[in-house]
């Protein structure tokens, strides 16, 4: 919807010639597409005719920035609370799942870094204690030349 001024009405065809306010271009449009100006918009425009002083503008900007900062802080607080709720949910699930199956066992992550100096991270024994690290064999015996582009 754009504000426009009616220049001429053609009742035979049911159209009106209008000129858009602020743009200056003219158009012929059906009367069904026209709507009256909203009264709320009129009142706002009438009260907005007098220019605001610099102090009033600064005060209005300050108030706007305060509201915006409060809204942002509230949104961040809600996100933090949501993350915390998800974390607690996961911890409760993990505790229930572990306590049902593994009573009496010590919890150790298979992803934990080794405590010894010679321990390697990323190559392990899938959490099975006291087993040596996986040994890799030499792959030179495989002929992979046919896979390489020439």
Steps between C-alpha positions, in 0.01 A plus 500: 500500500625843404351836580356668192275786395202434272514727196199373303235227532356318195177340622421334165818285508523488882851647502675800649803703397727542802831670577721342765600736780875524542573333166315721252419224251141456378303183434150385406372235741165325567287658772494167685875531567464836677474520878437802724789640701507347847401740775790395721742594226330840455525583870865395506582720202315798648687475830831444321481828306690703761872427504654357816771690683850357515461416871178310432662307215799403718267396784293292257813332361624424853166346593504290181854377569407410860201296384710330234775412752245362748340291229840363392596418860169319549550301179855400605371398843231282340756334271732429794212350696403282202859375463520425871171307484628294206824428686314387812271283288799330339672446834187345648466271198865399522477429873187287456644307208829432676355409839267237350767304315833552675447501875824492695723590204706815481397739224779567252462664165648327198584845369703607803864579437747245643673581827840357405766690307516242222123478454355596164171676444274382219640148467375280775347175604142623525515542875625150582759536773845338505513425129773632271438768240384388155794420272482610138645283227705622210273558199775492240410141408170623351519609137308827478656629176185417306306741727729797433421737208765510227 
